[in-house]
Amino acid sequence: MNIKTIFIFLIAIPLFAGMENLSLDQALKIVQRENLEIKIAQFNAQMQKYETKIVQGHSFGKLDLTLQGMRSNDAGNVFGFKLQSREATFGDFGFDEFLGPLGGAIYGASQGVAPSDMSGLLNQQPKTLNFPEERNHYISKLTFAMPLFTGGRLHNYRKIAHRMYELSKLDAKKVRNKKIFEIKKTFHDISLVDSYIRNLSLIMTNINRLEGVVGSMEHEGYAKDIDLLEVQARKAEAQSMYEQAKLNRELAYQYLSFLLNRKVNSIKPVNDMAPTPRVTQADISKNLDIQKALHGYEMATMGISMERGNFLPQIGAFAEYGSADDKFLNEFGQKDFYTVGVQLKWNIFNGGMDKYALEKAKLKQMQAHNQAQLAKKGIALHIKKLQSEINTANANIKSYQAQYHFATKVYNNYHARYKEGMVSISDLLMKQSTQLGMLLQLLKAKNTRNYKVFELNSILNRG
């Protein structure tokens, strides 16, 4: 293996190795930088930003360069080509076929010859005009058009596009908050499962000791085979719970790796009880759904102004400059042309559609106003509900902790009494079942509480 291969191998190792002892702060920075859903949402916001630029561009007008090359023997086209090239002559009208007989008649009259009937001369079809030779035609021109007055529609369109951009940024922020919520929850889930596994390990250690005690007592004739089988059955149950917890932890690590878009092997544990956030009225107003509803109301108000613009005229200006010839760019300055103009367009009647569109916009504004009020009240109610659920979970956790500690002491007491033959193995294992049940209830209560805490943080736009 040469030095180059070794060097590439050493560089590639960190790319495939998982992250070790990842802290929550590090994970939060990584997810905002590497998460694919966040990137997609940010791309949407950036595209909407360019959409606002596109809308702004309509106010500055449009300048087009047109280059045309044509060849035709159509009588109308050929005459038009010559006229646009400023090369039209009387001969193009067939005047030679008109002036010949007319000149002869004038000469005869001067010689005293009686004039012939000239009435058919006007009905003669000039061959030069009707059957011209084919001709090339090249046009080079610049055309500029710009709106001067649109009844405020362009102005409001720009404002609406900007609001759409603000909405897309709020959507991106909402995705970011969701991923932060999921990162925090996953960290606390892993820490909670680790604590659960440690407690299960202690319980399994106690079961192993109990198995040894029962085995010794059976050997001495103080216990029956059924007692040992009962302990072994409880041991298998605890082992199953232990393995299930390990699988859940592995799944949580896989999900964490998915969120961060990189492999994670281990984390720095966090407190399995997330801190309860404080809530103020100012915090509620920061909610993204409320902000989106307010933006929607403002956009609906702008929509009314846009519809009112339909009752006003549209005024635009245009200018055109160019040159034409049978050769490309030949004698450009000598054969150039220009056109300038202004156009006013004002709808007088369209069956009342503008009126109905305006009324619809007004209804949409009222709807958006009610939606904004509903968002404020709905979010406030949801926050109250989450706070109540968190308080309930806190009380449940306190109760389960006390019951678990009590169940542990009762089990230890029964274990000592079993050695003295004062209680049966069934009684002892029943107490251990109570201990396991309380441990599982405590885990579920903490998990439920953490979920509500992180949901509340997300609603308050704290990530």
N, C-alpha and C positions, 0 to 999 in steps of 0.2 A: 504494500500500500504506500503510494507516494505521499509527499508532504501536502500537495494540493488536495488530494482526496481526504486526508485527515482533517485539514482545515475546514473543508466544506461540511464534513461530518460533525465537527465540534460546533459550527455555527448552527446547524440544523437541529441539534439536540434540544435547545430551548423552545423551538417551534412546536415540537411534539410532546414535550414534557408538560405535565399539568402544574397549575399554580398551587403553591403550598402556603399554609397559614395566611390566607387572604383575609384582610380586614374588611369590615363593612364600609369604611370610608373609601378604601381602594376600589371596592366593587361598585360603589355608587359613581365614582369617576369613570370607571371602565364602561359601565352600561350606557352612560350618556354619550360615550365616544364610539362604542363598537356595536351596540345593539342594532340589529337590522331593521326592526320595526320603527325605531326612532329615526334612523337614517331615511327610511322611506317617507315618513311624515315630514321630515325636514326638506326633502326634495319637493314634496307637494307645496310646501310654503314658499320655497324658492321659485318654483314655476309660477305660483300665483303672483309673486313679486314682479316677475317679468310680464305677467298679464297686465299689471298696472302700467308698466312702461309702454306696452302696446297701445293701451287706451289713450295714454298721454300723447302718443304719436299722431293720433287723428287730428289734434288741434293745430299741428304745425303744417298741415297740408301734405301734398304728394307731388313729387317731381319725377317724371318719366322721360326716359330717352327712347325714342322710337326710330328704328332703322328698317326701311322697307325696300325691297327690290322686286320689280314686276316687269312682265313682258306681255304685250297684248296687241291684237289687231282689231279689237272691238272699236267701232267708230267713235262711240261716246268716250271710251277710255283713252284712245289715242289723242283725241282733241283735248280732253281734260288734262292729259299728261303735258301736252305742249303749252296749254294755257297756264298750268301751275309752274312750268319751267320758264314762263315768260318768253316763249318762242313762237307763239301763234301768229300766223300771217293771214292776209286776205286770200292768199292762194289756198290755205287750208279749208276755206269755205267753198272752193270751186269757182272763184271769181273769174279764172281764165276762161272757163266754159261759158260764163255769162257775158264777159266783156267782148269776146270775139264777135258774136252776132250783133251786139249792141254797137260796137265800133263800126262794123260794116254798114249798119243802117244810118249812122250819123254821117259817115263819109258819102254814102249815096245821096243823102239829103242835100249835102253841100254841093253835089254835082247836078242837082236838079232831078234826081231819080225819085220816082214816087216810092214812099216807104212801104215795106211789106208788113204783113200782120205779125206783130211781136208778142201777141197774147200768150203764145205757147212757151215763151222763154222762161216765165216764172214757174212753169211746171216741170222744167228740166231738172233731173236728179244729178247733181255734180258727183262724178266718180271719185274725185280727190277727197271729198268730204265723206262719202258713204263707204268707200273701199280704200282706206288709207293703208300704207305700208306698216308692218308691225314695228313696234318701238319699245325700247327699254325705258324704265322709269325708276329712279331711286329717290327716296324721301328720307331726309335726316331731320328730326325735330325734337325739341324739348317741350314738354307740356307740364304746366304747374297748375294745380287746383287746390283751393283752401277754403274751408268753411269760415264765413265771417260771423254768422249768427245762427244758432240752432235752437233758440228758445230755451236755453239753459240745459238742454239734454246732454250735450257733451260734458259740461261741467259736472252735472250730477252723475253721469256715467263714470267719470274719473273718481268721484267720491265713493261710489258704490264699489268700484274695483279695489280701491284702497281698503274699504271695510272688509271685502272678501279676503284680502291679504292678511288683515288683522285676524280674521276668523281662522284662516289656515295656520297662523302662528299659534293661536289658542288650541287648535286641534293637535298640533305638534307637541305643545306643552302638555296636553292631556295624555298623549301617548307616553311622553317622558315620565309624567307622574305615575302612570300605571306601572311602568317598568320599575321605577324606584320602589313603589309599593310592593311589587312582586319580589324584588331583591331583598328588601327588609324582611318581608314575611318568610322567605326561604331561609335567610340567615337565622331567624328566630326559630323556625321549624327545626332546622338542623340542631341548633343548641338545645331545643326542647327534647328532641329525640335522643340526643347524647345524654341528657340528664335522665331520661326515662330508661335508657339502656344501662346506665350506671346503677340505678335503683333496682332494675331487674337482675343485674349481676349480683348484687348483694342478696336479693331474695333467692336466686339460684344457689348461691353459696350456702345459704341457710338450709335449703332443701337438700343439698349434697351432704351437709353435716347431719341433717335429720335422717337421711338415707343410711348413713354410717351408723348412727345411734340405733335405728330400728333393726339394722342388720345384726348388730352386736346383741341386742336384746332378743332377737329371734334365735341367735346361736345359743344364748343362755336359757332359752325357753320362756322368756318374759313377753314375747311378741309372736304374732302369728304370720303365716305367709301372706295372708290377705292385707296385713298392715304394710308390709314391704311393697306389695303390688300397688297399693293405694298411693304410697309416697312416690313410687316410680311413675305412676300415671300423672300425678301432679307435677312431677319434674318434667315430663314430656310436654305438658301443657305450657309450663313456664318457658321451656326451651323453644316451643313454637312461637310464643309471643316475642321472645328475644330475637329469633331469626326474622320474624316479620318486621320488627323495629329496624333491624339492620338493612333490610330490603327497602324500607321506606326512606331511610337515610341515604342510601345509594341513589334512589330515584330523585330525591331532593338535590343531590349533587349534580345529577345529570341535567335537571331542569335549570340549576344555577349556571352550569356550563353553557346551556342553550341561550340563556338570557345574556350572558357576557360574551357569547360568540368565541369562547375559548375554554380549554379544559381546566377544571378546578378539582384538585385532589383533597384539599383540606382548607378549613377556615379558622380564623380566630373566633372562639365562642363569644357570644354576646349574652347579656342578661336575658333569661327566658321570659321575662315580663317586660314588655315594651312600655316606656313611660307614657302616661296619659296626657294628651295635649290640652292646653287651656284654650278656650274659645271666647272670642270677643265679637262684637257686631262688625268691627272692621275686618276681622278674619272671614266672616261669612260673605262679605261683599267681594272678597277676592276669589270666590268660587268661579271656576271656569265656565260652568253652565250658565250662571247668572250673567257673566260678562258676554257670553255668546248671545244670550237672549236680548241684552241691551243693544248689542251691535245689530241684531236683527231688527229691533224697533227703529234704530236710526236709519237703517237701509230702507225700511218700509216708508219712512218719512221722505227720504230722497226719491223714492219711487213715485210719490205723489207729485213732486216737482217735475219729474221726468214726464209724467202723463200730461201735466198742464202745458208742457212745451209743445204738445201736439196741436194746441190751439193758436200757436204763434207761427209766423212765417220762417222759412229757412232761406238764408242768403249765403251765396257762395261766389267766389271770384275765380277766374281762370285766366291763364296766359299761355300762349303757344308761340314758339319761335323755331324756324327751320329753313330748309332750302331743298329744292328739287331740280333734278336734271336727268338727262338720259345717260350720264356717266356719274359714278359714285363720287360725291363731294366735289364735283366739277363746278368752278365759278360760284362757290358758296356765297360769297358776299354780294355778288351781282344779282343773284337770283333768290336771295333770302326773302322771307315773309314773316309776318307776325299777326297774332290775333289776341286781343284782350277783351274780357267781358265780365259782366256781373249777372247772376241769375237769382231771382226771387221766386220761391215756390211756396204757395200757401194753400192748404187744403180748405176748400169751402164746404164740402159736404161729403160724408162717407157713411151715411145711414146711422149716425149717432154712435159709431163705434168708439170714438175718442171720449165721448161723454161717459159711456159705460165703463171704459177702461179706467177713467179717473175715479169713478165711484168704487170700482173694484179695488183700486189702490188704497182708497180711504178705508175700506173694510179691512184690507190686509194690514194697514197701520194699526187699527184698533185691535185686530187679532194679535199682532206682535206685542202691543202694549200689555194685553192680558197675559200673553205667554211669559213676558218678563216678570210680571207680578206673580204669576204662578211659580216661576222658577225661584224667585226670592222666598216665597212662603214654603214651597216644597222642600227646598234645601234646608231652610231653618228647621222645619219639622223633622227632616231626616237626621239632621245633626242632633236634635233633642233625643230622637229614638236611639241613635248610636251611643250617646252619652248614658242614657238609661240602661242600655244593654251592657255597656262597659262596667257601670256600677254594679249591675246584677252579677256579672262575671267575677268582679272583684270579691263580692260577698260569697259567691260559690267557691272560689279558689280558697278563700280564708277558711271556709267550712270544710272543704275537702282536705286541706292541709292538716287541720286539727284532727279530722277523722282518720287520716292516714297515719299520723303520728300515734294516735290512740290505738289504731289497729295493729301497728307495729309493736307497741308495748304489750298489748293483749297477746299477740302471737308469741313474743318472747316469754311472757308469763306462762302461757299454756305449754310452751316447749319445755320449760323447767318442770312444770307439774306432770308432763307426760313421762319424763325421765323417772319421776317418783311413782308413776303408776296411778296418778290421781285422775287423769283424763284419758280418753281414748284417742287413737290416732285420727279418727274421723272428726272429733271435736277440734283437734289441733289443725288439721288441714282445712276445716271450715273457716277457722280464724285466718289462716293464710289466704284463702280465697277472698275473704273480706279485705285483707291488706292489698292484694292484687287489684281488686275491683276499685278500691279507693285511689290507687296509683293511676289506674287508667282513667278514672273520672277526673282526677287532677290534671292529667295531661290534656284531655279534651277541653276542659274549662280554660286552661291557659292558652290553648291553641285558638279557641273561639274568641277569647278576649283580645289576643294579639291581632287577629284578623279585623276586629271592629276598630281597634286603635289605628291600624294602618289605613283602613278605609276612611276613617275620620280625617287623618292627616292628608289623604289624597283629596278629599272633598274641600278641605281648607286650602288647597293649592300649596301644600308644604312638601309635596313629594312623598 
